[in-house]
Amino acid sequence: MKKSFVIVISLVVVGLILGGIAFDRQRAKERLRIAAEKTAAEQAKDKVPPLPQRGALLAAADAAEVTGSAMCGFCYWREGGNWCNTVLQTPEEPGIVFLLPNEKRAEIEKLTGDCAGGNYSVTARGTVTQYRGHNYMLVSNFEAVKTK
């Protein structure tokens, strides 16, 4: 009886050791995967395309109209803060018009989602101003058409 008890205990201990080794290997693989994802994210962050700001700035105006694709300024160009924000990418000058936060931009983001991907063409009307070489618009009204 004692001999069989010692054998059973020995088998249980060996099983626990083997299970621990397998668990440790799985954790090591998970750590390597996370490290590889971090490295890939850092490399992708370094490869962010330049902000497509072309030509002269728009003239400051209280009643301006801008048409462009609704894009996420942060996700595409790392511009506009540390979170997703909607900008209009125009095919001609000036290239990018940042939309200032207000209830109309919130309505646009309800259509496009927080991280807009160019699926909507937006014609925005409102006040245009410039700051640090970029155009900003406080939207008073807009029209949006799904393009993709």
Backbone as JSON, one array per atom type, in Angstrom:
{
  "sequence": "MKKSFVIVISLVVVGLILGGIAFDRQRAKERLRIAAEKTAAEQAKDKVPPLPQRGALLAAADAAEVTGSAMCGFCYWREGGNWCNTVLQTPEEPGIVFLLPNEKRAEIEKLTGDCAGGNYSVTARGTVTQYRGHNYMLVSNFEAVKTK",
  "N": [[0.82, -1.19, 0.0], [1.91, 1.28, 0.82], [3.92, 1.49, -1.05], [2.52, 1.74, -3.5], [1.17, 4.08, -2.98], [3.28, 5.93, -2.84], [4.15, 5.75, -5.48], [1.91, 6.78, -6.87], [1.82, 9.4, -5.84], [4.3, 10.27, -6.8], [3.84, 10.14, -9.58], [1.84, 12.11, -9.77], [3.28, 14.38, -9.0], [5.21, 14.46, -11.06], [3.47, 14.87, -13.21], [2.46, 17.43, -12.54], [4.8, 18.94, -12.75], [5.41, 18.64, -15.51], [3.11, 19.83, -16.56], [3.46, 22.46, -15.64], [5.77, 23.18, -17.04], [4.8, 23.15, -19.67], [2.9, 25.2, -19.46], [4.58, 27.37, -18.9], [6.04, 27.54, -21.29], [3.98, 28.31, -23.0], [3.35, 30.85, -21.97], [5.77, 32.14, -22.49], [5.77, 32.16, -25.31], [3.57, 33.83, -25.71], [4.54, 36.25, -24.62], [6.61, 36.76, -26.47], [5.06, 37.16, -28.78], [3.61, 39.47, -28.09], [5.74, 41.27, -27.8], [6.67, 41.3, -30.44], [4.44, 42.44, -31.73], [4.45, 44.99, -30.55], [6.88, 45.98, -31.55], [6.29, 45.98, -34.29], [4.19, 47.85, -34.29], [5.56, 50.16, -33.47], [7.31, 50.47, -35.63], [5.45, 50.89, -37.66], [4.38, 53.27, -36.78], [6.49, 54.98, -37.21], [6.41, 55.09, -39.95], [4.39, 56.77, -40.78], [2.52, 58.52, -43.16], [3.23, 61.8, -44.56], [1.36, 64.7, -43.61], [-1.11, 65.69, -45.85], [-0.82, 68.54, -46.66], [-1.21, 70.98, -48.88], [-0.15, 73.7, -50.87], [-1.49, 77.06, -50.53], [-3.0, 78.42, -47.54], [-6.5, 78.39, -46.71], [-8.5, 81.32, -46.99], [-9.4, 83.14, -44.09], [-12.73, 83.01, -43.02], [-16.19, 83.7, -42.32], [-18.28, 82.4, -43.53], [-17.71, 79.83, -45.1], [-17.16, 77.13, -47.45], [-16.3, 73.76, -47.65], [-15.35, 70.85, -49.33], [-14.73, 67.43, -49.05], [-13.15, 64.2, -48.4], [-14.08, 62.48, -45.51], [-11.82, 61.82, -43.05], [-9.74, 60.17, -40.57], [-7.75, 62.14, -38.72], [-5.83, 61.5, -36.77], [-5.38, 58.7, -36.92], [-4.5, 58.35, -39.59], [-2.47, 60.3, -40.04], [-1.3, 60.97, -37.62], [-1.99, 63.41, -36.47], [-3.63, 66.17, -34.86], [-4.14, 65.68, -32.16], [-4.32, 63.22, -29.47], [-6.17, 61.28, -30.01], [-8.83, 59.85, -31.98], [-9.97, 61.92, -34.63], [-11.93, 63.89, -36.8], [-11.13, 64.94, -40.05], [-11.25, 66.82, -43.1], [-10.23, 65.66, -46.16], [-9.13, 67.15, -48.94], [-9.17, 67.07, -52.55], [-7.71, 68.97, -53.93], [-5.9, 72.06, -53.32], [-6.51, 73.11, -49.98], [-5.65, 70.62, -49.11], [-5.9, 69.43, -46.43], [-8.41, 69.97, -43.99], [-9.0, 70.63, -40.75], [-11.62, 69.65, -38.6], [-13.18, 71.42, -36.13], [-14.05, 70.51, -32.76], [-17.47, 70.16, -32.16], [-21.08, 70.06, -31.94], [-21.9, 69.47, -34.55], [-19.66, 68.28, -35.76], [-19.69, 66.03, -34.18], [-22.03, 64.84, -35.13], [-21.22, 64.23, -37.73], [-19.25, 62.35, -37.1], [-20.86, 60.36, -36.05], [-21.98, 59.34, -38.37], [-19.68, 58.52, -39.83], [-18.25, 57.03, -38.04], [-15.96, 56.82, -35.24], [-13.33, 56.66, -36.14], [-12.8, 57.78, -38.98], [-12.71, 56.64, -42.34], [-12.6, 57.64, -44.95], [-14.9, 56.96, -46.28], [-17.04, 58.59, -46.65], [-18.11, 61.45, -48.43], [-17.97, 64.74, -47.59], [-19.59, 67.83, -47.48], [-18.95, 70.65, -45.94], [-20.04, 73.51, -44.16], [-19.16, 76.59, -42.7], [-17.24, 78.43, -40.24], [-13.99, 79.34, -41.1], [-10.64, 79.19, -40.05], [-7.11, 79.77, -39.36], [-4.28, 78.1, -37.93], [-1.05, 77.69, -36.83], [-0.18, 77.02, -39.44], [-2.18, 75.38, -40.48], [-5.52, 74.62, -41.63], [-8.62, 75.23, -40.04], [-11.97, 74.38, -39.28], [-15.05, 75.44, -38.0], [-17.84, 73.79, -37.95], [-21.03, 74.64, -39.16], [-23.17, 73.63, -40.62], [-23.74, 70.69, -42.67], [-23.44, 68.37, -45.43], [-23.52, 64.97, -46.19], [-22.34, 62.26, -48.14], [-22.34, 58.86, -48.8], [-19.59, 57.23, -50.14], [-18.17, 54.89, -50.48]],
  "CA": [[0.0, 0.0, 0.0], [2.78, 2.45, 0.87], [4.65, 1.58, -2.3], [1.61, 2.26, -4.53], [0.9, 5.48, -2.63], [4.47, 6.69, -3.24], [4.14, 5.78, -6.94], [0.84, 7.71, -7.27], [2.29, 10.74, -5.5], [5.39, 10.57, -7.74], [3.23, 10.42, -10.87], [1.16, 13.41, -9.67], [4.33, 15.41, -8.98], [5.76, 14.51, -12.42], [2.43, 15.51, -14.03], [2.46, 18.87, -12.23], [6.02, 19.53, -13.32], [5.23, 18.71, -16.96], [2.09, 20.86, -16.82], [4.09, 23.76, -15.4], [6.68, 23.45, -18.16], [3.97, 23.5, -20.83], [2.31, 26.52, -19.2], [5.64, 28.36, -19.01], [6.31, 27.69, -22.72], [2.88, 29.07, -23.59], [3.53, 32.23, -21.54], [6.92, 32.68, -23.22], [5.3, 32.43, -26.68], [2.7, 35.01, -25.63], [5.42, 37.4, -24.44], [7.27, 37.02, -27.74], [4.06, 37.69, -29.7], [3.34, 40.85, -27.67], [6.93, 42.07, -28.13], [6.69, 41.46, -31.9], [3.38, 43.39, -32.06], [4.94, 46.31, -30.15], [7.9, 46.38, -32.51], [5.6, 46.29, -35.54], [3.45, 49.1, -34.1], [6.53, 51.26, -33.46], [7.78, 50.66, -37.0], [4.35, 51.48, -38.42], [4.26, 54.65, -36.33], [7.56, 55.72, -37.88], [6.13, 55.15, -41.38], [3.17, 57.55, -41.0], [2.73, 59.43, -44.28], [3.13, 63.21, -44.19], [0.06, 65.34, -43.72], [-1.2, 66.22, -47.22], [-1.08, 69.98, -46.68], [-0.66, 71.47, -50.14], [-0.47, 75.05, -51.29], [-1.8, 78.14, -49.59], [-4.1, 78.22, -46.62], [-7.76, 79.03, -47.06], [-8.69, 82.63, -46.35], [-10.31, 83.1, -42.95], [-14.06, 83.46, -43.42], [-17.3, 83.27, -41.46], [-19.19, 81.58, -44.32], [-16.9, 79.1, -46.08], [-17.63, 75.79, -47.78], [-15.2, 72.86, -47.98], [-15.79, 69.5, -49.67], [-13.63, 66.46, -49.03], [-13.38, 62.9, -47.78], [-13.93, 62.48, -44.06], [-10.74, 60.92, -42.65], [-9.29, 60.33, -39.19], [-6.46, 62.82, -38.72], [-4.87, 60.84, -35.9], [-5.04, 57.35, -37.41], [-3.81, 58.4, -40.87], [-1.3, 61.18, -40.07], [-0.87, 61.27, -36.24], [-2.21, 64.84, -36.28], [-4.9, 66.57, -34.28], [-4.33, 65.23, -30.78], [-3.98, 61.83, -29.15], [-7.34, 60.43, -30.19], [-9.41, 59.95, -33.31], [-10.61, 63.19, -34.93], [-12.31, 63.93, -38.21], [-10.64, 66.01, -40.9], [-11.66, 66.68, -44.49], [-9.11, 65.61, -47.09], [-9.59, 67.7, -50.21], [-8.31, 66.62, -53.65], [-6.86, 70.08, -54.35], [-5.49, 72.88, -52.18], [-5.29, 73.06, -49.18], [-5.28, 69.25, -48.77], [-6.54, 69.0, -45.17], [-9.09, 70.96, -43.15], [-9.38, 70.02, -39.49], [-12.93, 70.07, -38.12], [-13.13, 71.68, -34.69], [-15.09, 69.77, -32.05], [-18.75, 70.74, -31.8], [-22.16, 69.08, -32.14], [-21.97, 69.08, -35.97], [-18.62, 67.28, -35.97], [-20.17, 64.81, -33.53], [-22.99, 64.23, -36.06], [-20.42, 63.64, -38.82], [-18.6, 61.15, -36.57], [-21.88, 59.31, -35.92], [-22.09, 58.73, -39.69], [-18.42, 57.92, -40.29], [-17.57, 56.28, -36.99], [-14.92, 57.63, -34.6], [-12.11, 56.64, -36.95], [-13.29, 57.88, -40.35], [-11.79, 56.04, -43.3], [-12.77, 58.14, -46.31], [-16.09, 56.37, -46.88], [-18.05, 59.64, -46.84], [-17.73, 62.76, -48.95], [-18.68, 65.71, -46.75], [-19.55, 69.25, -47.8], [-19.15, 71.33, -44.66], [-20.11, 74.96, -44.21], [-18.94, 77.18, -41.39], [-16.19, 79.42, -40.07], [-12.64, 78.82, -41.33], [-9.54, 79.95, -39.46], [-5.83, 79.09, -39.49], [-3.45, 78.05, -36.73], [0.2, 76.96, -37.06], [-0.06, 76.53, -40.8], [-3.24, 74.44, -40.84], [-6.87, 75.16, -41.7], [-9.58, 74.68, -39.09], [-13.33, 74.81, -39.57], [-16.12, 75.22, -37.03], [-18.94, 73.43, -38.86], [-22.38, 75.06, -38.78], [-24.03, 72.61, -41.23], [-23.0, 69.84, -43.59], [-24.1, 67.32, -46.19], [-22.61, 63.83, -46.32], [-22.75, 61.24, -49.1], [-21.49, 57.66, -48.69], [-18.92, 56.99, -51.42], [-17.62, 53.53, -50.54]],
  "C": [[0.87, 1.26, 0.0], [3.52, 2.64, -0.44], [3.76, 2.18, -3.4], [1.26, 3.73, -4.26], [2.06, 6.37, -3.06], [4.52, 6.81, -4.76], [3.1, 6.78, -7.45], [1.27, 9.14, -7.01], [3.39, 11.16, -6.48], [4.84, 10.9, -9.12], [2.51, 11.78, -10.88], [2.19, 14.53, -9.72], [4.94, 15.57, -10.38], [4.75, 15.2, -13.36], [2.36, 17.01, -13.78], [3.67, 19.57, -12.81], [5.89, 19.68, -14.83], [4.18, 19.76, -17.34], [2.64, 22.26, -16.63], [5.03, 24.15, -16.52], [5.89, 23.87, -19.39], [3.36, 24.89, -20.66], [3.36, 27.62, -19.36], [6.02, 28.59, -20.48], [5.24, 28.54, -23.39], [2.99, 30.55, -23.22], [4.69, 32.89, -22.27], [6.54, 33.02, -24.66], [4.43, 33.67, -26.7], [3.52, 36.28, -25.45], [6.14, 37.76, -25.74], [6.31, 37.63, -28.75], [3.76, 39.15, -29.37], [4.52, 41.75, -28.03], [7.0, 42.31, -29.64], [5.63, 42.46, -32.34], [3.81, 44.82, -31.7], [5.96, 46.83, -31.15], [7.26, 46.77, -33.84], [4.84, 47.6, -35.44], [4.39, 50.3, -34.1], [7.07, 51.53, -34.86], [6.71, 51.3, -37.86], [4.17, 52.95, -38.05], [5.3, 55.53, -37.0], [7.28, 55.92, -39.36], [4.84, 55.91, -41.68], [3.42, 58.51, -42.15], [2.6, 60.89, -43.83], [1.71, 63.73, -44.39], [-0.04, 65.99, -45.09], [-1.62, 67.68, -47.26], [-0.41, 70.55, -47.92], [-1.06, 72.93, -50.34], [-0.79, 76.0, -50.16], [-2.94, 77.75, -48.67], [-5.36, 78.88, -47.15], [-7.84, 80.38, -46.37], [-9.68, 82.47, -45.2], [-11.65, 83.69, -43.38], [-15.11, 82.93, -42.46], [-18.26, 82.35, -42.2], [-18.4, 80.91, -45.43], [-17.51, 77.73, -46.31], [-16.43, 74.96, -48.22], [-15.79, 71.48, -48.24], [-14.59, 68.58, -49.69], [-14.05, 65.16, -48.4], [-13.16, 63.01, -46.29], [-12.92, 61.4, -43.68], [-10.42, 61.14, -41.18], [-7.88, 60.92, -39.22], [-5.41, 62.12, -37.88], [-4.43, 59.5, -36.48], [-4.22, 57.39, -38.7], [-2.51, 59.2, -40.83], [-0.74, 61.53, -38.69], [-0.96, 62.77, -35.97], [-3.54, 65.07, -35.58], [-5.15, 66.07, -32.88], [-3.97, 63.77, -30.61], [-5.15, 60.89, -29.29], [-7.88, 60.67, -31.6], [-10.14, 61.29, -33.47], [-10.86, 63.26, -36.43], [-11.73, 65.16, -38.89], [-11.23, 65.78, -42.29], [-10.42, 66.71, -45.36], [-9.64, 66.03, -48.46], [-8.65, 67.26, -51.33], [-7.38, 67.72, -54.17], [-6.45, 70.88, -53.12], [-6.68, 73.11, -51.25], [-4.88, 71.65, -48.8], [-6.01, 68.73, -47.55], [-7.19, 70.2, -44.5], [-9.54, 70.22, -41.89], [-10.75, 70.55, -39.08], [-12.85, 70.23, -36.6], [-14.28, 70.95, -33.99], [-16.32, 70.64, -31.76], [-19.82, 69.7, -32.09], [-22.27, 68.63, -33.59], [-20.86, 68.07, -36.3], [-19.02, 65.95, -35.33], [-21.19, 64.09, -34.43], [-22.26, 63.57, -37.24], [-19.78, 62.34, -38.33], [-19.59, 60.03, -36.29], [-22.05, 58.59, -37.25], [-20.85, 57.92, -40.04], [-17.82, 56.96, -39.29], [-16.47, 57.15, -36.42], [-13.67, 57.74, -35.46], [-12.52, 56.6, -38.42], [-12.25, 57.38, -41.34], [-11.97, 56.5, -44.73], [-13.98, 57.58, -47.02], [-17.19, 57.39, -47.16], [-17.4, 60.87, -47.46], [-18.6, 63.77, -48.22], [-18.48, 67.11, -47.33], [-19.92, 69.98, -46.53], [-19.16, 72.84, -44.88], [-19.92, 75.5, -42.8], [-17.81, 78.19, -41.42], [-14.83, 78.77, -40.23], [-11.64, 79.77, -40.7], [-8.25, 79.15, -39.65], [-5.09, 79.14, -38.15], [-2.25, 77.17, -37.05], [0.25, 76.3, -38.44], [-1.09, 75.51, -41.24], [-4.57, 75.17, -40.86], [-7.77, 74.46, -40.69], [-10.96, 75.23, -39.43], [-14.24, 74.46, -38.41], [-17.38, 75.04, -37.87], [-20.27, 73.93, -38.31], [-23.44, 74.14, -39.41], [-23.22, 71.84, -42.26], [-23.95, 68.92, -44.36], [-23.08, 66.2, -46.36], [-23.2, 62.8, -47.28], [-21.78, 60.07, -48.96], [-20.92, 57.36, -50.07], [-18.4, 55.57, -51.57], [-18.52, 52.59, -49.8]]
}
